[in-house]
C-alpha cells in the first residue's frame, strides 16, 4: 500500500469513527430524554 492510499484510508477511518461517536452520543441522548419524559409524566 503506497503512502497516498494509506493516508486516505486513515482519514476515512477517522471520519467514520467520529461519525459513529456522534451517532451513539445522539442515540444515548435520545434514550436519556425518553427516560426523563417518562419520569415527569
PyMOL Python script that loads the backbone (N, CA, C, O; Angstrom):
from pymol import cmd

cmd.read_pdbstr("""\
ATOM      1  N   UNK A   1       0.848  -1.190   0.000  1.00  0.00           N
ATOM      2  CA  UNK A   1       0.000   0.000   0.000  1.00  0.00           C
ATOM      3  C   UNK A   1       0.892   1.252   0.000  1.00  0.00           C
ATOM      4  O   UNK A   1       1.752   1.413   0.866  1.00  0.00           O
ATOM      5  N   UNK A   2       0.670   2.142  -0.994  1.00  0.00           N
ATOM      6  CA  UNK A   2       1.511   3.336  -1.034  1.00  0.00           C
ATOM      7  C   UNK A   2       1.012   4.389  -0.057  1.00  0.00           C
ATOM      8  O   UNK A   2      -0.059   4.250   0.532  1.00  0.00           O
ATOM      9  N   UNK A   3       1.794   5.431   0.105  1.00  0.00           N
ATOM     10  CA  UNK A   3       1.518   6.420   1.149  1.00  0.00           C
ATOM     11  C   UNK A   3       0.186   7.125   0.944  1.00  0.00           C
ATOM     12  O   UNK A   3      -0.545   7.349   1.909  1.00  0.00           O
ATOM     13  N   UNK A   4      -0.144   7.482  -0.301  1.00  0.00           N
ATOM     14  CA  UNK A   4      -1.400   8.195  -0.576  1.00  0.00           C
ATOM     15  C   UNK A   4      -2.596   7.374  -0.142  1.00  0.00           C
ATOM     16  O   UNK A   4      -3.499   7.887   0.519  1.00  0.00           O
ATOM     17  N   UNK A   5      -2.609   6.105  -0.508  1.00  0.00           N
ATOM     18  CA  UNK A   5      -3.726   5.229  -0.153  1.00  0.00           C
ATOM     19  C   UNK A   5      -3.820   5.115   1.362  1.00  0.00           C
ATOM     20  O   UNK A   5      -4.910   5.140   1.931  1.00  0.00           O
ATOM     21  N   UNK A   6      -2.661   4.989   2.008  1.00  0.00           N
ATOM     22  CA  UNK A   6      -2.644   4.844   3.459  1.00  0.00           C
ATOM     23  C   UNK A   6      -3.270   6.055   4.131  1.00  0.00           C
ATOM     24  O   UNK A   6      -4.094   5.911   5.034  1.00  0.00           O
ATOM     25  N   UNK A   7      -2.880   7.250   3.692  1.00  0.00           N
ATOM     26  CA  UNK A   7      -3.409   8.485   4.269  1.00  0.00           C
ATOM     27  C   UNK A   7      -4.916   8.568   4.044  1.00  0.00           C
ATOM     28  O   UNK A   7      -5.664   8.948   4.945  1.00  0.00           O
ATOM     29  N   UNK A   8      -5.357   8.211   2.837  1.00  0.00           N
ATOM     30  CA  UNK A   8      -6.780   8.248   2.504  1.00  0.00           C
ATOM     31  C   UNK A   8      -7.571   7.322   3.420  1.00  0.00           C
ATOM     32  O   UNK A   8      -8.614   7.705   3.950  1.00  0.00           O
ATOM     33  N   UNK A   9      -7.071   6.104   3.604  1.00  0.00           N
ATOM     34  CA  UNK A   9      -7.736   5.133   4.475  1.00  0.00           C
ATOM     35  C   UNK A   9      -7.781   5.663   5.902  1.00  0.00           C
ATOM     36  O   UNK A   9      -8.794   5.532   6.591  1.00  0.00           O
ATOM     37  N   UNK A  10      -6.676   6.263   6.342  1.00  0.00           N
ATOM     38  CA  UNK A  10      -6.598   6.784   7.699  1.00  0.00           C
ATOM     39  C   UNK A  10      -7.638   7.879   7.915  1.00  0.00           C
ATOM     40  O   UNK A  10      -8.337   7.888   8.928  1.00  0.00           O
ATOM     41  N   UNK A  11      -7.737   8.806   6.953  1.00  0.00           N
ATOM     42  CA  UNK A  11      -8.703   9.907   7.053  1.00  0.00           C
ATOM     43  C   UNK A  11     -10.131   9.361   7.064  1.00  0.00           C
ATOM     44  O   UNK A  11     -10.964   9.789   7.863  1.00  0.00           O
ATOM     45  N   UNK A  12     -10.401   8.408   6.164  1.00  0.00           N
ATOM     46  CA  UNK A  12     -11.742   7.830   6.084  1.00  0.00           C
ATOM     47  C   UNK A  12     -12.109   7.161   7.400  1.00  0.00           C
ATOM     48  O   UNK A  12     -13.224   7.314   7.899  1.00  0.00           O
ATOM     49  N   UNK A  13     -11.159   6.418   7.954  1.00  0.00           N
ATOM     50  CA  UNK A  13     -11.398   5.737   9.236  1.00  0.00           C
ATOM     51  C   UNK A  13     -11.689   6.751  10.320  1.00  0.00           C
ATOM     52  O   UNK A  13     -12.603   6.567  11.124  1.00  0.00           O
ATOM     53  N   UNK A  14     -10.907   7.831  10.344  1.00  0.00           N
ATOM     54  CA  UNK A  14     -11.054   8.867  11.364  1.00  0.00           C
ATOM     55  C   UNK A  14     -12.433   9.502  11.275  1.00  0.00           C
ATOM     56  O   UNK A  14     -13.112   9.675  12.287  1.00  0.00           O
ATOM     57  N   UNK A  15     -12.846   9.851  10.050  1.00  0.00           N
ATOM     58  CA  UNK A  15     -14.165  10.459   9.847  1.00  0.00           C
ATOM     59  C   UNK A  15     -15.252   9.475  10.264  1.00  0.00           C
ATOM     60  O   UNK A  15     -16.221   9.861  10.918  1.00  0.00           O
ATOM     61  N   UNK A  16     -15.097   8.214   9.890  1.00  0.00           N
ATOM     62  CA  UNK A  16     -16.068   7.184  10.240  1.00  0.00           C
ATOM     63  C   UNK A  16     -16.215   7.041  11.748  1.00  0.00           C
ATOM     64  O   UNK A  16     -17.326   6.941  12.267  1.00  0.00           O
ATOM     65  N   UNK A  17     -15.089   7.032  12.441  1.00  0.00           N
ATOM     66  CA  UNK A  17     -15.116   6.905  13.901  1.00  0.00           C
ATOM     67  C   UNK A  17     -15.805   8.096  14.551  1.00  0.00           C
ATOM     68  O   UNK A  17     -16.583   7.937  15.491  1.00  0.00           O
ATOM     69  N   UNK A  18     -15.513   9.289  14.044  1.00  0.00           N
ATOM     70  CA  UNK A  18     -16.128  10.498  14.592  1.00  0.00           C
ATOM     71  C   UNK A  18     -17.641  10.465  14.392  1.00  0.00           C
ATOM     72  O   UNK A  18     -18.404  10.798  15.299  1.00  0.00           O
ATOM     73  N   UNK A  19     -18.071  10.053  13.179  1.00  0.00           N
ATOM     74  CA  UNK A  19     -19.492   9.970  12.872  1.00  0.00           C
ATOM     75  C   UNK A  19     -20.168   8.971  13.799  1.00  0.00           C
ATOM     76  O   UNK A  19     -21.243   9.239  14.336  1.00  0.00           O
ATOM     77  N   UNK A  20     -19.530   7.814  13.985  1.00  0.00           N
ATOM     78  CA  UNK A  20     -20.096   6.776  14.846  1.00  0.00           C
ATOM     79  C   UNK A  20     -20.235   7.281  16.277  1.00  0.00           C
ATOM     80  O   UNK A  20     -21.240   7.033  16.943  1.00  0.00           O
ATOM     81  N   UNK A  21     -19.214   7.992  16.736  1.00  0.00           N
ATOM     82  CA  UNK A  21     -19.246   8.508  18.100  1.00  0.00           C
ATOM     83  C   UNK A  21     -20.389   9.504  18.266  1.00  0.00           C
ATOM     84  O   UNK A  21     -21.113   9.477  19.261  1.00  0.00           O
ATOM     85  N   UNK A  22     -20.539  10.388  17.271  1.00  0.00           N
ATOM     86  CA  UNK A  22     -21.619  11.381  17.338  1.00  0.00           C
ATOM     87  C   UNK A  22     -22.972  10.695  17.301  1.00  0.00           C
ATOM     88  O   UNK A  22     -23.896  11.086  18.015  1.00  0.00           O
ATOM     89  N   UNK A  23     -23.086   9.661  16.457  1.00  0.00           N
ATOM     90  CA  UNK A  23     -24.351   8.937  16.350  1.00  0.00           C
ATOM     91  C   UNK A  23     -24.701   8.259  17.665  1.00  0.00           C
ATOM     92  O   UNK A  23     -25.839   8.341  18.126  1.00  0.00           O
ATOM     93  N   UNK A  24     -23.727   7.590  18.268  1.00  0.00           N
ATOM     94  CA  UNK A  24     -24.002   6.884  19.525  1.00  0.00           C
ATOM     95  C   UNK A  24     -24.329   7.874  20.633  1.00  0.00           C
ATOM     96  O   UNK A  24     -25.167   7.599  21.492  1.00  0.00           O
ATOM     97  N   UNK A  25     -23.659   9.039  20.611  1.00  0.00           N
ATOM     98  CA  UNK A  25     -23.962  10.071  21.615  1.00  0.00           C
ATOM     99  C   UNK A  25     -25.396  10.549  21.456  1.00  0.00           C
ATOM    100  O   UNK A  25     -26.129  10.675  22.437  1.00  0.00           O
ATOM    101  N   UNK A  26     -25.793  10.814  20.213  1.00  0.00           N
ATOM    102  CA  UNK A  26     -27.156  11.279  19.937  1.00  0.00           C
ATOM    103  C   UNK A  26     -28.160  10.216  20.365  1.00  0.00           C
ATOM    104  O   UNK A  26     -29.212  10.529  20.922  1.00  0.00           O
ATOM    105  N   UNK A  27     -27.820   8.949  20.098  1.00  0.00           N
ATOM    106  CA  UNK A  27     -28.699   7.846  20.449  1.00  0.00           C
ATOM    107  C   UNK A  27     -28.879   7.767  21.967  1.00  0.00           C
ATOM    108  O   UNK A  27     -29.997   7.613  22.459  1.00  0.00           O
ATOM    109  N   UNK A  28     -27.766   7.874  22.702  1.00  0.00           N
ATOM    110  CA  UNK A  28     -27.835   7.829  24.166  1.00  0.00           C
ATOM    111  C   UNK A  28     -28.635   9.004  24.706  1.00  0.00           C
ATOM    112  O   UNK A  28     -29.394   8.865  25.665  1.00  0.00           O
ATOM    113  N   UNK A  29     -28.455  10.171  24.076  1.00  0.00           N
ATOM    114  CA  UNK A  29     -29.174  11.364  24.498  1.00  0.00           C
ATOM    115  C   UNK A  29     -30.673  11.157  24.325  1.00  0.00           C
ATOM    116  O   UNK A  29     -31.463  11.544  25.186  1.00  0.00           O
ATOM    117  N   UNK A  30     -31.062  10.543  23.204  1.00  0.00           N
ATOM    118  CA  UNK A  30     -32.468  10.284  22.924  1.00  0.00           C
ATOM    119  C   UNK A  30     -33.062   9.382  24.001  1.00  0.00           C
ATOM    120  O   UNK A  30     -34.150   9.650  24.512  1.00  0.00           O
ATOM    121  N   UNK A  31     -32.352   8.320  24.341  1.00  0.00           N
ATOM    122  CA  UNK A  31     -32.824   7.394  25.377  1.00  0.00           C
ATOM    123  C   UNK A  31     -32.940   8.134  26.711  1.00  0.00           C
ATOM    124  O   UNK A  31     -33.909   7.959  27.449  1.00  0.00           O
ATOM    125  N   UNK A  32     -31.943   8.956  27.003  1.00  0.00           N
ATOM    126  CA  UNK A  32     -31.920   9.720  28.245  1.00  0.00           C
ATOM    127  C   UNK A  32     -33.130  10.641  28.325  1.00  0.00           C
ATOM    128  O   UNK A  32     -33.790  10.727  29.360  1.00  0.00           O
ATOM    129  N   UNK A  33     -33.416  11.332  27.217  1.00  0.00           N
ATOM    130  CA  UNK A  33     -34.566  12.250  27.188  1.00  0.00           C
ATOM    131  C   UNK A  33     -35.867  11.487  27.365  1.00  0.00           C
ATOM    132  O   UNK A  33     -36.772  11.954  28.057  1.00  0.00           O
ATOM    133  N   UNK A  34     -35.968  10.324  26.749  1.00  0.00           N
ATOM    134  CA  UNK A  34     -37.175   9.497  26.892  1.00  0.00           C
ATOM    135  C   UNK A  34     -37.380   9.131  28.349  1.00  0.00           C
ATOM    136  O   UNK A  34     -38.500   9.184  28.858  1.00  0.00           O
ATOM    137  N   UNK A  35     -36.296   8.761  29.022  1.00  0.00           N
ATOM    138  CA  UNK A  35     -36.389   8.405  30.436  1.00  0.00           C
ATOM    139  C   UNK A  35     -36.848   9.595  31.272  1.00  0.00           C
ATOM    140  O   UNK A  35     -37.655   9.444  32.189  1.00  0.00           O
ATOM    141  N   UNK A  36     -36.333  10.771  30.951  1.00  0.00           N
ATOM    142  CA  UNK A  36     -36.721  11.984  31.680  1.00  0.00           C
ATOM    143  C   UNK A  36     -38.209  12.252  31.487  1.00  0.00           C
ATOM    144  O   UNK A  36     -38.922  12.562  32.441  1.00  0.00           O
ATOM    145  N   UNK A  37     -38.670  12.130  30.243  1.00  0.00           N
ATOM    146  CA  UNK A  37     -40.094  12.356  29.965  1.00  0.00           C
ATOM    147  C   UNK A  37     -40.964  11.371  30.736  1.00  0.00           C
ATOM    148  O   UNK A  37     -42.011  11.739  31.267  1.00  0.00           O
ATOM    149  N   UNK A  38     -40.523  10.121  30.793  1.00  0.00           N
ATOM    150  CA  UNK A  38     -41.307   9.105  31.488  1.00  0.00           C
ATOM    151  C   UNK A  38     -41.362   9.388  32.986  1.00  0.00           C
ATOM    152  O   UNK A  38     -42.361   9.086  33.640  1.00  0.00           O
ATOM    153  N   UNK A  39     -40.294   9.966  33.530  1.00  0.00           N
ATOM    154  CA  UNK A  39     -40.309  10.264  34.963  1.00  0.00           C
ATOM    155  C   UNK A  39     -41.204  11.452  35.251  1.00  0.00           C
ATOM    156  O   UNK A  39     -41.874  11.494  36.283  1.00  0.00           O
ATOM    157  N   UNK A  40     -41.219  12.433  34.333  1.00  0.00           N
ATOM    158  CA  UNK A  40     -42.045  13.632  34.553  1.00  0.00           C
ATOM    159  C   UNK A  40     -43.524  13.279  34.435  1.00  0.00           C
ATOM    160  O   UNK A  40     -44.330  13.672  35.278  1.00  0.00           O
ATOM    161  N   UNK A  41     -43.883  12.531  33.376  1.00  0.00           N
ATOM    162  CA  UNK A  41     -45.305  12.234  33.141  1.00  0.00           C
ATOM    163  C   UNK A  41     -45.708  10.886  33.694  1.00  0.00           C
ATOM    164  O   UNK A  41     -46.868  10.492  33.577  1.00  0.00           O
TER     165      UNK A  41
END
""", "prot")
cmd.dss("prot")
cmd.show_as("cartoon", "prot")
cmd.util.cbc("prot")
cmd.orient("prot")
